[in-house]
């Protein structure tokens, strides 16, 4: 029968579909037109359907469907908590403490293999194990390597007690806080050679830095103009390019009131350190892709003015990972939003190469991609007779009611018209109008 022959040609299109996806997980084929497939974590599935277009002769609508379920990865979180004096204003400290305890419970609820570290800071920079109210800088930890606490009732009780004991006093030593937090995650990376865990740093602060790590003059004195340049006032001010090894993290610089402070040096050269720029240098160290010990870096500006908010927004590589919290009682919502998005490894770099089967002509103006990301592209190579679809990360999503996890999907559709050699086929042993459909 002619229709059987056409269907064989259509089925051949299925065999021509190539799917590239990173990371490549378990791949399923499914053949339901309306229902989404049931997937497990990290699994991907695709299907290709061919349907006769009603009202059109010898025209088929092709639908290529792709589904992926996020891979749920255990995650190490380090929360960096601002306890400078300005946190005493209004209910800032109370709300921040409450949100921190709530989000720690949420982190452990998301995955029992998650771990949490807490760094609180104000003016000074000291390495401490346990809570010591006489210091103004504390890494909250017990006897766990890298200051990361696994889930247990005792640990939750302990860290909640640590949070309750936080008090607000002093200035804002953001650079050192980020440095200490980054060191914790760097240790976690070294202990995870197979990259089986994610590492996340979340900083929330209600101000800009008023203290920073001092700069080693003996390291820069012979070429200090490489690291200092004139500002709008003609002063030589530090840039955001100072190497990590040039900072003395055991010595601080700052006056608790300004982000630009004099830099005293042995040669008495008039120089100024911009603490926002040195913080930016520190963030660059953390986000260095060659080191790869922080997967996600978030900054939360807590009731900062617009100028401070923009200054802190520039700290992170991805501006979408900077949040401005305008009201004290919304910091917990912001933290929940971040944590909800973190534990999953989204499927990325989805690429579909779809070869048009022999005997069919592509109607290029019918190509539609539903669910691509901002960088998605769809092109047709007439020489190879292929559609190349760079999906990226599928943008459509729904929550699987069975496990409350996110499943993502994208769909490529287009129309094919049977070529003349198919339209003129006469069924063997029979007669009829082959072009009538």
C-alpha positions in Angstrom: 0.0 0.0 0.0 1.2 3.5 -0.8 0.4 4.8 2.7 2.5 2.0 4.2 5.4 3.1 2.0 5.0 6.7 3.1 4.9 5.6 6.7 8.1 3.7 6.2 9.7 6.9 4.9 8.3 8.8 7.9 9.6 6.1 10.3 13.0 6.5 8.7 13.0 10.1 10.1 13.0 8.7 13.6 16.2 6.8 12.9 17.8 10.0 11.6 17.4 11.9 14.9 20.6 12.5 16.8 20.5 13.9 20.3 23.4 15.5 22.1 23.0 16.5 25.7 25.4 17.5 28.5 25.5 16.0 31.0 24.4 12.8 29.1 22.2 10.8 31.5 20.0 7.8 31.0 18.1 8.2 27.7 14.5 6.9 27.3 12.3 6.8 24.2 8.6 7.5 24.8 5.7 7.6 22.4 2.9 9.5 24.0 1.7 12.6 22.2 0.3 14.5 25.2 1.7 13.1 28.4 5.1 13.9 29.7 7.3 10.8 30.4 7.9 9.6 33.9 11.6 10.2 34.6 14.0 9.7 37.4 16.6 12.2 38.6 19.2 13.0 35.9 17.3 11.1 33.2 16.5 12.5 29.7 14.1 11.3 27.2 13.1 12.2 23.6 10.5 11.2 21.0 9.7 12.1 17.5 6.2 12.0 16.1 4.9 12.4 12.6 1.2 13.4 12.0 -0.7 14.0 8.8 -1.7 17.7 8.6 -5.5 17.9 8.3 -6.6 19.9 5.2 -3.2 19.7 3.5 -2.3 17.1 0.9 0.9 15.1 1.4 2.0 17.3 4.3 3.2 16.0 7.7 3.8 17.8 11.0 6.9 16.5 12.8 7.2 17.0 16.5 10.5 16.3 18.3 10.1 16.3 22.0 12.8 16.4 24.7 12.4 16.0 28.5 15.0 16.1 31.2 14.8 15.8 35.0 17.2 17.8 37.0 19.9 15.8 38.8 19.6 16.3 42.5 23.1 16.8 43.9 24.2 16.9 47.5 25.4 20.4 48.2 27.8 22.2 50.6 26.5 25.6 51.6 28.5 28.3 53.4 26.3 31.2 54.7 28.2 34.4 55.3 26.3 36.5 57.9 26.8 40.2 58.4 26.7 41.1 62.1 28.1 44.6 61.8 26.7 47.4 64.0 24.2 48.5 61.4 22.4 45.2 61.7 20.9 46.6 65.0 18.6 48.9 63.0 15.0 48.0 63.2 14.4 44.2 63.1 17.3 43.4 60.7 19.2 41.2 63.1 16.1 39.4 64.4 14.8 38.7 60.9 18.2 37.7 59.6 18.7 35.2 62.5 15.2 33.8 62.0 15.7 33.4 58.2 19.1 31.8 58.7 17.7 29.1 61.0 14.8 28.5 58.8 16.9 28.2 55.7 19.4 25.8 57.4 16.4 23.5 58.2 15.3 23.8 54.6 18.8 22.9 53.3 18.8 19.7 55.3 15.2 18.9 54.4 16.1 19.2 50.6 18.7 16.6 50.9 19.9 14.8 54.0 23.4 14.7 52.5 23.7 18.5 52.3 26.1 20.2 54.6 26.2 23.7 56.1 28.9 26.1 57.2 28.3 29.5 58.8 30.6 32.4 58.9 29.6 35.6 60.7 31.6 38.8 60.4 31.9 42.4 61.5 35.2 44.2 61.8 38.0 41.9 62.8 39.3 38.8 61.1 40.2 35.8 63.3 40.0 32.1 62.7 38.0 30.6 65.5 36.5 27.2 66.2 33.2 27.6 68.1 31.5 30.8 69.2 33.6 33.3 71.1 31.7 36.5 71.9 35.0 38.3 72.6 35.9 38.2 68.9 34.2 40.1 66.1 34.8 37.5 63.5 33.9 33.8 63.8 33.8 30.6 61.8 31.0 28.6 63.5 32.2 25.0 63.6 32.7 21.9 65.7 35.2 19.2 65.0 34.2 18.7 61.3 36.8 19.0 58.5 36.4 22.2 56.6 33.8 23.6 59.0 30.9 22.0 57.2 28.3 20.3 59.3 26.3 17.3 58.1 22.7 16.8 59.1 22.1 15.6 62.6 19.8 16.7 65.4 22.8 17.7 67.5 24.3 19.8 64.7 21.0 21.6 64.0 20.6 22.3 67.7 24.2 23.5 67.8 24.1 25.8 64.8 20.8 27.3 65.8 22.4 28.1 69.2 25.3 29.7 67.3 22.9 31.9 65.3 20.9 32.9 68.5 24.2 34.1 70.0 25.2 36.3 67.2 25.2 40.0 68.2 25.7 43.1 66.0 28.8 45.3 66.6 31.6 46.9 64.6 32.3 47.5 60.9 32.0 45.4 57.7 35.0 43.2 56.9 33.4 41.6 53.8 36.6 40.7 52.0 38.0 38.6 54.8 34.6 36.9 55.3 34.4 35.9 51.7 38.1 34.7 51.9 37.4 32.5 54.9 34.2 31.1 53.3 36.0 30.4 50.0 38.7 28.5 52.0 36.0 26.3 53.5 34.6 25.4 50.1 38.1 25.0 48.6 38.8 22.4 51.2 35.5 20.7 50.3 36.5 20.7 46.7 39.8 19.1 47.5 38.0 16.3 49.4 35.7 15.7 46.4 37.9 14.8 43.5 35.1 13.3 41.5 33.0 16.4 41.8 30.0 14.6 43.3 28.9 17.6 45.3 27.9 21.2 44.6 29.4 24.1 46.5 27.5 27.3 47.1 28.4 30.5 48.8 25.7 32.9 50.0 26.6 36.3 51.4 24.1 38.7 52.9 25.0 42.1 54.1 23.4 45.4 54.8 26.4 47.5 53.9 29.5 47.9 51.8 33.0 47.0 53.1 34.6 49.3 55.6 37.5 47.0 56.3 39.6 44.7 54.1 42.8 42.7 54.0 45.9 44.8 53.9 48.2 44.7 50.9 51.8 43.5 51.2 53.9 46.5 50.2 57.0 44.5 49.5 55.1 42.5 46.9 54.0 45.5 44.9 56.4 48.4 45.6 58.5 47.8 42.5 55.4 47.9 40.1 52.6 49.5 42.2 51.4 51.5 39.3 50.1 48.2 37.8 47.7 47.9 40.8 46.9 51.6 41.5 45.5 54.2 39.0 44.3 57.8 39.3 40.6 58.1 40.3 38.3 61.1 39.5 40.0 63.1 42.3 43.5 62.4 40.9 44.4 60.1 43.8 46.1 56.8 43.1 43.5 54.2 44.0 43.7 50.4 44.0 42.3 48.4 41.2 40.5 45.1 41.2 43.5 43.2 39.9 45.6 42.6 42.9 46.7 38.9 43.1 45.5 36.8 46.1 49.1 36.2 47.3 49.6 40.0 47.7 47.0 40.3 50.4 47.9 40.0 54.1 44.7 38.4 55.5 45.9 38.6 59.1 46.2 42.4 58.9 43.3 44.6 58.2 42.9 48.1 56.6 40.0 50.4 57.1 38.4 53.0 59.3 34.8 51.6 59.8 33.3 54.5 57.9 34.6 54.7 54.3 35.1 52.4 51.4 38.3 54.3 50.2 41.0 54.5 52.8 44.7 55.7 52.9 47.2 53.0 52.3 50.2 53.4 54.5 53.5 52.1 53.1 57.2 52.2 53.9 58.0 54.6 51.1 55.3 57.1 52.1 53.8 57.2 48.6 50.3 58.6 48.7 48.0 55.7 47.8 44.4 54.8 48.6 42.8 51.4 48.8 39.3 51.0 47.4 37.7 48.3 49.6 35.1 47.6 47.0 37.8 46.9 44.5 39.7 44.6 46.9 36.4 42.8 47.6 36.0 42.4 43.8 39.4 40.9 43.6 38.5 38.4 46.3 35.3 37.4 44.5 37.3 36.9 41.3 39.5 34.4 43.2 36.4 32.6 44.4 34.8 32.5 40.9 37.9 31.5 39.1 36.8 28.7 36.8 40.3 27.1 36.9 39.9 26.5 40.6 36.2 25.4 40.3 35.5 25.2 44.0 32.4 27.4 44.0 29.5 26.4 41.7 27.2 29.3 42.7 27.9 32.6 44.4 25.0 34.7 45.6 25.1 38.2 47.1 22.0 39.5 49.0 21.9 43.3 49.6 19.9 43.7 52.8 18.1 47.1 52.8 21.0 48.8 51.1 20.6 52.1 49.3 20.6 52.1 45.5 24.3 53.1 45.2 25.5 50.3 47.6 23.2 47.8 45.8 24.7 48.5 42.4 28.2 48.4 43.9 27.5 44.9 45.3 25.7 43.8 42.2 29.0 44.3 40.3 30.7 41.8 42.7 29.2 38.7 41.2 29.8 37.4 37.7 26.1 36.7 37.1 23.9 39.7 38.0 20.9 37.4 38.4 22.6 36.0 41.5 22.5 39.3 43.2 19.3 40.0 45.2 18.1 43.2 46.8 16.0 42.7 49.9 13.9 45.8 50.5 12.0 44.6 53.6 13.3 42.9 56.6 10.6 40.2 56.6 11.4 39.1 53.0 14.9 37.9 53.5 13.6 34.3 54.3 11.7 34.3 51.0 14.9 35.3 49.1 16.9 32.6 50.8 14.2 30.0 50.0 14.2 31.0 46.4 17.9 30.6 46.2 18.0 27.2 47.9 15.1 25.9 45.8 17.1 26.5 42.7 20.5 25.3 43.9 20.4 21.6 44.6 19.6 20.6 41.1 22.1 20.2 38.2 20.1 21.4 35.2 20.6 19.7 31.9 22.7 21.9 29.7 24.0 22.1 26.1 21.1 20.2 24.6 21.7 19.9 20.8 19.4 18.1 18.4 20.5 17.3 14.9 17.5 16.1 12.9 18.0 14.7 9.4 15.2 15.1 7.0 14.3 11.7 5.6 14.6 10.9 1.9 11.7 11.9 -0.2 10.5 14.8 1.9 10.9 18.6 1.5 11.2 20.8 4.6 8.9 23.9 4.8 11.4 26.1 6.5 8.9 28.8 7.5 7.1 26.2 9.8 10.1 25.6 12.1 9.3 26.5 15.7 11.2 25.8 18.9 9.1 25.9 22.0 11.1 26.0 25.2 14.6 27.0 24.3 16.8 29.3 26.5 18.0 32.8 25.7 20.8 31.6 23.5 18.8 28.9 21.5 19.2 28.8 17.8 17.6 26.7 15.0 19.2 26.4 11.6 18.7 24.3 8.4 21.6 23.0 6.5 20.4 22.4 2.9 23.5 20.6 1.9 23.2 17.9 4.6 19.4 18.2 4.7 19.6 18.6 8.5 17.9 20.8 11.1 20.4 21.8 13.8 18.7 22.9 17.0 20.8 24.3 19.8 18.4 24.1 22.7 20.7 24.9 25.6 18.8 24.4 28.8 15.1 23.6 28.2 13.1 26.6 29.5 9.7 24.9 30.0 9.2 23.2 33.3 6.7 21.5 35.5 6.8 19.9 38.9 6.5 16.2 38.9 3.7 15.5 41.5 5.3 12.2 42.4 8.5 13.6 43.8 8.0 17.4 43.7 11.0 17.7 41.5 11.5 19.9 38.4 11.3 18.4 35.0 12.2 20.5 31.9 11.1 20.1 28.3 11.4 21.6 24.9 9.7 20.9 21.6 10.7 21.4 18.0 8.0 21.3 15.3 8.0 21.7 11.6 6.2 20.5 8.5 7.4 18.3 5.7 5.9 17.9 2.3 6.1 14.6 0.4 8.4 15.0 -2.6 7.2 14.2 -6.2 8.7 10.7 -6.2 6.5 9.7 -3.3 3.4 11.5 -4.6 3.5 9.6 -7.9 4.0 6.1 -6.4 1.3 3.6 -7.5 0.5 0.9 -5.0 1.7 -2.5 -6.2 -1.1 -4.5 -7.7 -3.6 -1.7 -7.5 -4.7 1.6 -8.9 -5.8 5.1 -7.6 -4.7 8.7 -7.3 -1.5 8.6 -5.4 -1.6 12.4 -4.7 -5.0 12.3 -3.2 -3.6 11.6 0.3 
